[in-house]
Amino acid sequence: MEHIEWLHPDHIILANSKKSVAYQDFTKHMRSRNFQDLRLLKVKGDHFVRYQFDNSVFWYTALILQIKSNDYYLNLHPLLYGEDKQLEKNYITLNREEKLNKLLK
């Protein structure tokens, strides 16, 4: 797992249909501004968006359509049940290493 970018909701443009569940849930969470740790990650060539909201962790598969300056044009899709659990295990290891490296500097 590799960290690509810390994201800000003002720089994410979704290509999903406004009727899709992924679009509705993601935009609702981002508008509330109660999310934490919004980041773009890469695992074996696939991109994922991960963030925390109300003590829950959300994972989306992200198809990057275009990157213009700081703006990311994304198509997000929710993960199948169980896939997020494996990604979260890998993420905890990555996050722990990042925190340790910050402490050692």
N, CA, C and O atoms as CSV, one atom per row, in Angstrom:
chain,resi,resn,atom,element,x,y,z
A,1,MET,N,N,0.844,-1.171,0.000
A,1,MET,CA,C,0.000,0.000,0.000
A,1,MET,C,C,0.891,1.236,0.000
A,1,MET,O,O,1.886,1.311,0.721
A,2,GLU,N,N,0.509,2.192,-0.820
A,2,GLU,CA,C,1.307,3.403,-0.980
A,2,GLU,C,C,0.405,4.637,-0.872
A,2,GLU,O,O,-0.653,4.713,-1.497
A,3,HIS,N,N,0.851,5.591,-0.067
A,3,HIS,CA,C,0.124,6.856,0.051
A,3,HIS,C,C,0.416,7.702,-1.185
A,3,HIS,O,O,1.576,7.906,-1.542
A,4,ILE,N,N,-0.635,8.193,-1.836
A,4,ILE,CA,C,-0.463,9.045,-3.019
A,4,ILE,C,C,-0.637,10.512,-2.665
A,4,ILE,O,O,0.211,11.342,-2.992
A,5,GLU,N,N,-1.753,10.833,-1.988
A,5,GLU,CA,C,-2.063,12.250,-1.749
A,5,GLU,C,C,-3.081,12.394,-0.625
A,5,GLU,O,O,-4.016,11.600,-0.514
A,6,TRP,N,N,-2.890,13.414,0.206
A,6,TRP,CA,C,-3.946,13.834,1.116
A,6,TRP,C,C,-4.917,14.644,0.283
A,6,TRP,O,O,-4.501,15.531,-0.462
A,7,LEU,N,N,-6.192,14.357,0.395
A,7,LEU,CA,C,-7.190,15.021,-0.439
A,7,LEU,C,C,-7.995,16.037,0.357
A,7,LEU,O,O,-8.128,15.940,1.577
A,8,HIS,N,N,-8.523,17.006,-0.365
A,8,HIS,CA,C,-9.445,17.983,0.201
A,8,HIS,C,C,-10.707,17.930,-0.646
A,8,HIS,O,O,-10.611,17.905,-1.873
A,9,PRO,N,N,-11.887,17.912,-0.033
A,9,PRO,CA,C,-13.124,17.762,-0.807
A,9,PRO,C,C,-13.359,18.855,-1.846
A,9,PRO,O,O,-14.060,18.629,-2.832
A,10,ASP,N,N,-12.782,20.029,-1.635
A,10,ASP,CA,C,-12.940,21.109,-2.621
A,10,ASP,C,C,-12.191,20.821,-3.916
A,10,ASP,O,O,-12.431,21.470,-4.934
A,11,HIS,N,N,-11.288,19.854,-3.877
A,11,HIS,CA,C,-10.488,19.515,-5.059
A,11,HIS,C,C,-10.852,18.151,-5.631
A,11,HIS,O,O,-10.079,17.573,-6.395
A,12,ILE,N,N,-12.020,17.634,-5.268
A,12,ILE,CA,C,-12.499,16.367,-5.814
A,12,ILE,C,C,-13.737,16.637,-6.649
A,12,ILE,O,O,-14.715,17.196,-6.154
A,13,ILE,N,N,-13.698,16.244,-7.901
A,13,ILE,CA,C,-14.850,16.351,-8.794
A,13,ILE,C,C,-15.278,14.934,-9.135
A,13,ILE,O,O,-14.522,14.177,-9.743
A,14,LEU,N,N,-16.503,14.577,-8.737
A,14,LEU,CA,C,-16.991,13.222,-8.964
A,14,LEU,C,C,-17.656,13.096,-10.327
A,14,LEU,O,O,-18.429,13.961,-10.741
A,15,ALA,N,N,-17.344,12.012,-11.010
A,15,ALA,CA,C,-17.950,11.732,-12.310
A,15,ALA,C,C,-19.141,10.786,-12.175
A,15,ALA,O,O,-19.800,10.468,-13.165
A,16,ASN,N,N,-19.414,10.339,-10.956
A,16,ASN,CA,C,-20.544,9.444,-10.721
A,16,ASN,C,C,-21.868,10.156,-10.999
A,16,ASN,O,O,-21.951,11.383,-10.940
A,17,SER,N,N,-22.880,9.384,-11.297
A,17,SER,CA,C,-24.233,9.919,-11.429
A,17,SER,C,C,-24.685,10.431,-10.070
A,17,SER,O,O,-24.390,9.824,-9.040
A,18,LYS,N,N,-25.393,11.536,-10.072
A,18,LYS,CA,C,-25.878,12.099,-8.806
A,18,LYS,C,C,-26.864,11.181,-8.102
A,18,LYS,O,O,-27.116,11.343,-6.908
A,19,LYS,N,N,-27.424,10.222,-8.827
A,19,LYS,CA,C,-28.364,9.272,-8.234
A,19,LYS,C,C,-27.664,8.070,-7.598
A,19,LYS,O,O,-28.298,7.300,-6.876
A,20,SER,N,N,-26.374,7.903,-7.857
A,20,SER,CA,C,-25.668,6.736,-7.319
A,20,SER,C,C,-25.485,6.873,-5.809
A,20,SER,O,O,-25.330,7.975,-5.283
A,21,VAL,N,N,-25.506,5.741,-5.131
A,21,VAL,CA,C,-25.347,5.714,-3.676
A,21,VAL,C,C,-23.967,6.244,-3.281
A,21,VAL,O,O,-23.837,6.978,-2.302
A,22,ALA,N,N,-22.942,5.871,-4.043
A,22,ALA,CA,C,-21.588,6.329,-3.742
A,22,ALA,C,C,-21.518,7.854,-3.789
A,22,ALA,O,O,-20.922,8.474,-2.909
A,23,TYR,N,N,-22.118,8.455,-4.801
A,23,TYR,CA,C,-22.120,9.914,-4.933
A,23,TYR,C,C,-22.842,10.560,-3.760
A,23,TYR,O,O,-22.333,11.506,-3.161
A,24,GLN,N,N,-24.017,10.058,-3.432
A,24,GLN,CA,C,-24.821,10.654,-2.368
A,24,GLN,C,C,-24.142,10.538,-1.004
A,24,GLN,O,O,-24.095,11.508,-0.247
A,25,ASP,N,N,-23.617,9.355,-0.695
A,25,ASP,CA,C,-22.958,9.160,0.601
A,25,ASP,C,C,-21.684,9.990,0.714
A,25,ASP,O,O,-21.454,10.654,1.724
A,26,PHE,N,N,-20.864,9.947,-0.322
A,26,PHE,CA,C,-19.590,10.669,-0.282
A,26,PHE,C,C,-19.827,12.170,-0.151
A,26,PHE,O,O,-19.198,12.819,0.685
A,27,THR,N,N,-20.711,12.726,-0.951
A,27,THR,CA,C,-20.941,14.174,-0.890
A,27,THR,C,C,-21.580,14.584,0.441
A,27,THR,O,O,-21.282,15.659,0.963
A,28,LYS,N,N,-22.449,13.744,0.990
A,28,LYS,CA,C,-23.052,14.050,2.294
A,28,LYS,C,C,-21.972,14.123,3.371
A,28,LYS,O,O,-21.979,15.032,4.201
A,29,HIS,N,N,-21.051,13.172,3.358
A,29,HIS,CA,C,-19.969,13.166,4.343
A,29,HIS,C,C,-19.039,14.361,4.158
A,29,HIS,O,O,-18.622,14.976,5.140
A,30,MET,N,N,-18.714,14.691,2.929
A,30,MET,CA,C,-17.783,15.794,2.678
A,30,MET,C,C,-18.408,17.151,3.015
A,30,MET,O,O,-17.721,18.047,3.507
A,31,ARG,N,N,-19.686,17.300,2.755
A,31,ARG,CA,C,-20.357,18.574,3.067
A,31,ARG,C,C,-20.451,18.817,4.560
A,31,ARG,O,O,-20.449,19.965,5.003
A,32,SER,N,N,-20.532,17.764,5.330
A,32,SER,CA,C,-20.653,17.914,6.780
A,32,SER,C,C,-19.348,18.417,7.409
A,32,SER,O,O,-19.363,19.006,8.490
A,33,ARG,N,N,-18.239,18.186,6.737
A,33,ARG,CA,C,-16.896,18.560,7.213
A,33,ARG,C,C,-16.508,17.839,8.504
A,33,ARG,O,O,-15.609,18.284,9.217
A,34,ASN,N,N,-17.177,16.736,8.804
A,34,ASN,CA,C,-16.851,15.947,9.989
A,34,ASN,C,C,-16.002,14.728,9.648
A,34,ASN,O,O,-15.897,13.803,10.452
A,35,PHE,N,N,-15.400,14.720,8.472
A,35,PHE,CA,C,-14.562,13.596,8.066
A,35,PHE,C,C,-13.134,13.824,8.561
A,35,PHE,O,O,-12.761,14.937,8.933
A,36,GLN,N,N,-12.344,12.752,8.558
A,36,GLN,CA,C,-10.934,12.827,8.930
A,36,GLN,C,C,-10.117,11.963,7.978
A,36,GLN,O,O,-10.615,10.987,7.417
A,37,ASP,N,N,-8.871,12.337,7.809
A,37,ASP,CA,C,-7.884,11.520,7.087
A,37,ASP,C,C,-8.340,11.119,5.688
A,37,ASP,O,O,-8.268,9.944,5.327
A,38,LEU,N,N,-8.800,12.066,4.914
A,38,LEU,CA,C,-9.202,11.803,3.528
A,38,LEU,C,C,-7.938,11.692,2.685
A,38,LEU,O,O,-7.181,12.652,2.544
A,39,ARG,N,N,-7.726,10.507,2.130
A,39,ARG,CA,C,-6.482,10.305,1.369
A,39,ARG,C,C,-6.689,9.348,0.208
A,39,ARG,O,O,-7.599,8.519,0.199
A,40,LEU,N,N,-5.807,9.496,-0.768
A,40,LEU,CA,C,-5.772,8.636,-1.940
A,40,LEU,C,C,-4.624,7.657,-1.756
A,40,LEU,O,O,-3.490,8.057,-1.493
A,41,LEU,N,N,-4.927,6.369,-1.896
A,41,LEU,CA,C,-3.941,5.309,-1.714
A,41,LEU,C,C,-3.874,4.441,-2.963
A,41,LEU,O,O,-4.820,4.380,-3.749
A,42,LYS,N,N,-2.746,3.775,-3.128
A,42,LYS,CA,C,-2.567,2.876,-4.270
A,42,LYS,C,C,-2.151,1.503,-3.752
A,42,LYS,O,O,-1.224,1.382,-2.951
A,43,VAL,N,N,-2.853,0.468,-4.223
A,43,VAL,CA,C,-2.544,-0.910,-3.851
A,43,VAL,C,C,-2.523,-1.735,-5.129
A,43,VAL,O,O,-3.543,-1.880,-5.803
A,44,LYS,N,N,-1.350,-2.276,-5.456
A,44,LYS,CA,C,-1.193,-3.144,-6.630
A,44,LYS,C,C,-1.805,-2.544,-7.891
A,44,LYS,O,O,-2.493,-3.236,-8.640
A,45,GLY,N,N,-1.558,-1.277,-8.124
A,45,GLY,CA,C,-2.025,-0.624,-9.342
A,45,GLY,C,C,-3.429,-0.056,-9.271
A,45,GLY,O,O,-3.841,0.681,-10.168
A,46,ASP,N,N,-4.175,-0.385,-8.219
A,46,ASP,CA,C,-5.524,0.148,-8.050
A,46,ASP,C,C,-5.497,1.306,-7.063
A,46,ASP,O,O,-4.722,1.301,-6.107
A,47,HIS,N,N,-6.350,2.298,-7.303
A,47,HIS,CA,C,-6.434,3.457,-6.424
A,47,HIS,C,C,-7.663,3.361,-5.535
A,47,HIS,O,O,-8.711,2.859,-5.943
A,48,PHE,N,N,-7.511,3.853,-4.309
A,48,PHE,CA,C,-8.585,3.827,-3.334
A,48,PHE,C,C,-8.642,5.150,-2.596
A,48,PHE,O,O,-7.619,5.798,-2.374
A,49,VAL,N,N,-9.848,5.541,-2.219
A,49,VAL,CA,C,-10.053,6.697,-1.351
A,49,VAL,C,C,-10.492,6.153,-0.006
A,49,VAL,O,O,-11.379,5.303,0.075
A,50,ARG,N,N,-9.856,6.656,1.059
A,50,ARG,CA,C,-10.191,6.224,2.418
A,50,ARG,C,C,-10.367,7.449,3.297
A,50,ARG,O,O,-9.614,8.417,3.190
A,51,TYR,N,N,-11.367,7.400,4.167
A,51,TYR,CA,C,-11.561,8.451,5.158
A,51,TYR,C,C,-12.365,7.900,6.321
A,51,TYR,O,O,-12.959,6.825,6.236
A,52,GLN,N,N,-12.371,8.657,7.408
A,52,GLN,CA,C,-13.156,8.308,8.582
A,52,GLN,C,C,-14.291,9.306,8.719
A,52,GLN,O,O,-14.127,10.497,8.454
A,53,PHE,N,N,-15.456,8.800,9.140
A,53,PHE,CA,C,-16.611,9.653,9.355
A,53,PHE,C,C,-17.448,9.036,10.475
A,53,PHE,O,O,-17.858,7.879,10.379
A,54,ASP,N,N,-17.701,9.795,11.524
A,54,ASP,CA,C,-18.497,9.317,12.662
A,54,ASP,C,C,-18.017,7.955,13.176
A,54,ASP,O,O,-18.809,7.026,13.335
A,55,ASN,N,N,-16.730,7.855,13.428
A,55,ASN,CA,C,-16.116,6.635,13.970
A,55,ASN,C,C,-16.241,5.417,13.061
A,55,ASN,O,O,-16.056,4.290,13.520
A,56,SER,N,N,-16.548,5.617,11.796
A,56,SER,CA,C,-16.570,4.535,10.809
A,56,SER,C,C,-15.540,4.849,9.732
A,56,SER,O,O,-15.224,6.008,9.465
A,57,VAL,N,N,-15.032,3.797,9.127
A,57,VAL,CA,C,-14.056,3.952,8.046
A,57,VAL,C,C,-14.743,3.634,6.729
A,57,VAL,O,O,-15.474,2.649,6.625
A,58,PHE,N,N,-14.508,4.472,5.719
A,58,PHE,CA,C,-15.108,4.288,4.400
A,58,PHE,C,C,-14.003,4.131,3.365
A,58,PHE,O,O,-13.034,4.889,3.339
A,59,TRP,N,N,-14.176,3.123,2.511
A,59,TRP,CA,C,-13.253,2.844,1.415
A,59,TRP,C,C,-14.026,2.882,0.104
A,59,TRP,O,O,-15.147,2.382,0.022
A,60,TYR,N,N,-13.428,3.474,-0.913
A,60,TYR,CA,C,-13.985,3.479,-2.265
A,60,TYR,C,C,-12.881,3.143,-3.252
A,60,TYR,O,O,-11.746,3.597,-3.105
A,61,THR,N,N,-13.212,2.355,-4.249
A,61,THR,CA,C,-12.310,2.184,-5.372
A,61,THR,C,C,-12.406,3.456,-6.192
A,61,THR,O,O,-13.505,3.937,-6.472
A,62,ALA,N,N,-11.267,4.001,-6.578
A,62,ALA,CA,C,-11.247,5.279,-7.286
A,62,ALA,C,C,-10.653,5.102,-8.677
A,62,ALA,O,O,-9.509,4.671,-8.828
A,63,LEU,N,N,-11.430,5.433,-9.671
A,63,LEU,CA,C,-10.924,5.497,-11.035
A,63,LEU,C,C,-10.561,6.954,-11.289
A,63,LEU,O,O,-11.430,7.825,-11.316
A,64,ILE,N,N,-9.276,7.208,-11.475
A,64,ILE,CA,C,-8.818,8.576,-11.715
A,64,ILE,C,C,-8.986,8.876,-13.199
A,64,ILE,O,O,-8.316,8.288,-14.048
A,65,LEU,N,N,-9.887,9.797,-13.492
A,65,LEU,CA,C,-10.138,10.162,-14.877
A,65,LEU,C,C,-9.162,11.222,-15.358
A,65,LEU,O,O,-8.717,11.203,-16.505
A,66,GLN,N,N,-8.834,12.154,-14.459
A,66,GLN,CA,C,-7.927,13.237,-14.834
A,66,GLN,C,C,-7.454,13.945,-13.574
A,66,GLN,O,O,-8.167,14.010,-12.572
A,67,ILE,N,N,-6.230,14.478,-13.646
A,67,ILE,CA,C,-5.709,15.319,-12.576
A,67,ILE,C,C,-5.310,16.637,-13.226
A,67,ILE,O,O,-4.445,16.669,-14.102
A,68,LYS,N,N,-5.943,17.722,-12.794
A,68,LYS,CA,C,-5.636,19.058,-13.301
A,68,LYS,C,C,-5.254,19.929,-12.127
A,68,LYS,O,O,-6.066,20.172,-11.234
A,69,SER,N,N,-4.036,20.394,-12.125
A,69,SER,CA,C,-3.445,21.154,-11.013
A,69,SER,C,C,-3.729,20.410,-9.710
A,69,SER,O,O,-3.156,19.342,-9.496
A,70,ASN,N,N,-4.578,20.922,-8.841
A,70,ASN,CA,C,-4.882,20.242,-7.577
A,70,ASN,C,C,-6.200,19.493,-7.611
A,70,ASN,O,O,-6.588,18.903,-6.603
A,71,ASP,N,N,-6.891,19.497,-8.722
A,71,ASP,CA,C,-8.208,18.881,-8.828
A,71,ASP,C,C,-8.120,17.442,-9.328
A,71,ASP,O,O,-7.431,17.141,-10.303
A,72,TYR,N,N,-8.838,16.563,-8.629
A,72,TYR,CA,C,-8.902,15.158,-9.004
A,72,TYR,C,C,-10.292,14.856,-9.531
A,72,TYR,O,O,-11.279,15.041,-8.819
A,73,TYR,N,N,-10.379,14.401,-10.755
A,73,TYR,CA,C,-11.634,13.969,-11.366
A,73,TYR,C,C,-11.723,12.461,-11.148
A,73,TYR,O,O,-10.958,11.696,-11.735
A,74,LEU,N,N,-12.665,12.036,-10.298
A,74,LEU,CA,C,-12.735,10.650,-9.861
A,74,LEU,C,C,-14.093,10.041,-10.135
A,74,LEU,O,O,-15.113,10.730,-10.166
A,75,ASN,N,N,-14.081,8.733,-10.332
A,75,ASN,CA,C,-15.287,7.933,-10.365
A,75,ASN,C,C,-15.133,6.943,-9.212
A,75,ASN,O,O,-14.251,6.085,-9.241
A,76,LEU,N,N,-15.995,7.065,-8.195
A,76,LEU,CA,C,-15.877,6.242,-6.990
A,76,LEU,C,C,-16.875,5.103,-6.992
A,76,LEU,O,O,-18.010,5.249,-7.445
A,77,HIS,N,N,-16.430,3.959,-6.474
A,77,HIS,CA,C,-17.291,2.778,-6.350
A,77,HIS,C,C,-17.054,2.148,-4.988
A,77,HIS,O,O,-15.906,1.960,-4.587
A,78,PRO,N,N,-18.130,1.818,-4.265
A,78,PRO,CA,C,-17.950,1.163,-2.963
A,78,PRO,C,C,-17.346,-0.227,-3.136
A,78,PRO,O,O,-17.512,-0.866,-4.175
A,79,LEU,N,N,-16.654,-0.676,-2.117
A,79,LEU,CA,C,-16.031,-1.998,-2.153
A,79,LEU,C,C,-17.046,-3.061,-1.776
A,79,LEU,O,O,-18.030,-2.786,-1.089
A,80,LEU,N,N,-16.796,-4.270,-2.229
A,80,LEU,CA,C,-17.623,-5.401,-1.823
A,80,LEU,C,C,-17.347,-5.706,-0.357
A,80,LEU,O,O,-16.263,-5.423,0.154
A,81,TYR,N,N,-18.323,-6.279,0.304
A,81,TYR,CA,C,-18.168,-6.589,1.723
A,81,TYR,C,C,-16.961,-7.502,1.936
A,81,TYR,O,O,-16.807,-8.512,1.249
A,82,GLY,N,N,-16.134,-7.150,2.865
A,82,GLY,CA,C,-14.951,-7.946,3.184
A,82,GLY,C,C,-13.674,-7.396,2.577
A,82,GLY,O,O,-12.603,-7.534,3.168
A,83,GLU,N,N,-13.765,-6.774,1.407
A,83,GLU,CA,C,-12.568,-6.199,0.788
A,83,GLU,C,C,-12.003,-5.070,1.640
A,83,GLU,O,O,-10.786,-4.920,1.755
A,84,ASP,N,N,-12.888,-4.276,2.235
A,84,ASP,CA,C,-12.430,-3.155,3.046
A,84,ASP,C,C,-11.703,-3.627,4.307
A,84,ASP,O,O,-10.817,-2.929,4.800
A,85,LYS,N,N,-12.058,-4.781,4.826
A,85,LYS,CA,C,-11.391,-5.299,6.028
A,85,LYS,C,C,-9.925,-5.626,5.749
A,85,LYS,O,O,-9.059,-5.329,6.572
A,86,GLN,N,N,-9.642,-6.229,4.607
A,86,GLN,CA,C,-8.257,-6.542,4.248
A,86,GLN,C,C,-7.467,-5.261,3.986
A,86,GLN,O,O,-6.320,-5.134,4.416
A,87,LEU,N,N,-8.081,-4.319,3.283
A,87,LEU,CA,C,-7.408,-3.042,3.028
A,87,LEU,C,C,-7.129,-2.306,4.335
A,87,LEU,O,O,-6.072,-1.695,4.495
A,88,GLU,N,N,-8.070,-2.364,5.262
A,88,GLU,CA,C,-7.889,-1.677,6.544
A,88,GLU,C,C,-6.722,-2.273,7.326
A,88,GLU,O,O,-5.989,-1.535,7.984
A,89,LYS,N,N,-6.536,-3.581,7.269
A,89,LYS,CA,C,-5.387,-4.214,7.929
A,89,LYS,C,C,-4.081,-3.687,7.346
A,89,LYS,O,O,-3.154,-3.354,8.084
A,90,ASN,N,N,-4.012,-3.614,6.019
A,90,ASN,CA,C,-2.818,-3.082,5.362
A,90,ASN,C,C,-2.627,-1.602,5.683
A,90,ASN,O,O,-1.500,-1.134,5.845
A,91,TYR,N,N,-3.728,-0.876,5.773
A,91,TYR,CA,C,-3.660,0.557,6.053
A,91,TYR,C,C,-3.123,0.814,7.460
A,91,TYR,O,O,-2.323,1.728,7.663
A,92,ILE,N,N,-3.554,0.021,8.419
A,92,ILE,CA,C,-3.097,0.204,9.801
A,92,ILE,C,C,-1.580,0.064,9.867
A,92,ILE,O,O,-0.915,0.824,10.572
A,93,THR,N,N,-1.035,-0.894,9.143
A,93,THR,CA,C,0.417,-1.071,9.095
A,93,THR,C,C,1.089,0.146,8.469
A,93,THR,O,O,2.084,0.641,9.000
A,94,LEU,N,N,0.565,0.630,7.360
A,94,LEU,CA,C,1.118,1.812,6.691
A,94,LEU,C,C,1.050,3.025,7.605
A,94,LEU,O,O,2.028,3.761,7.733
A,95,ASN,N,N,-0.082,3.240,8.235
A,95,ASN,CA,C,-0.288,4.396,9.097
A,95,ASN,C,C,0.648,4.336,10.317
A,95,ASN,O,O,1.199,5.355,10.731
A,96,ARG,N,N,0.818,3.143,10.882
A,96,ARG,CA,C,1.716,2.969,12.026
A,96,ARG,C,C,3.148,3.329,11.634
A,96,ARG,O,O,3.846,4.008,12.387
A,97,GLU,N,N,3.588,2.876,10.457
A,97,GLU,CA,C,4.943,3.179,10.003
A,97,GLU,C,C,5.126,4.671,9.783
A,97,GLU,O,O,6.177,5.217,10.120
A,98,GLU,N,N,4.116,5.347,9.219
A,98,GLU,CA,C,4.212,6.785,9.003
A,98,GLU,C,C,4.337,7.536,10.335
A,98,GLU,O,O,5.140,8.461,10.459
A,99,LYS,N,N,3.540,7.132,11.320
A,99,LYS,CA,C,3.590,7.784,12.624
A,99,LYS,C,C,4.932,7.549,13.308
A,99,LYS,O,O,5.475,8.460,13.932
A,100,LEU,N,N,5.469,6.342,13.198
A,100,LEU,CA,C,6.782,6.049,13.784
A,100,LEU,C,C,7.876,6.864,13.098
A,100,LEU,O,O,8.764,7.389,13.770
A,101,ASN,N,N,7.825,6.973,11.798
A,101,ASN,CA,C,8.825,7.761,11.081
A,101,ASN,C,C,8.774,9.225,11.496
A,101,ASN,O,O,9.819,9.867,11.608
A,102,LYS,N,N,7.575,9.769,11.727
A,102,LYS,CA,C,7.450,11.159,12.186
A,102,LYS,C,C,8.063,11.335,13.577
A,102,LYS,O,O,8.713,12.343,13.857
A,103,LEU,N,N,7.848,10.341,14.443
A,103,LEU,CA,C,8.409,10.430,15.789
A,103,LEU,C,C,9.920,10.339,15.785
A,103,LEU,O,O,10.578,10.973,16.611
A,104,LEU,N,N,10.483,9.563,14.871
A,104,LEU,CA,C,11.927,9.357,14.825
A,104,LEU,C,C,12.680,10.539,14.211
A,104,LEU,O,O,13.895,10.654,14.370
A,105,LYS,N,N,11.963,11.408,13.515
A,105,LYS,CA,C,12.639,12.559,12.887
A,105,LYS,C,C,12.971,13.622,13.886
A,105,LYS,O,O,13.538,14.653,13.525
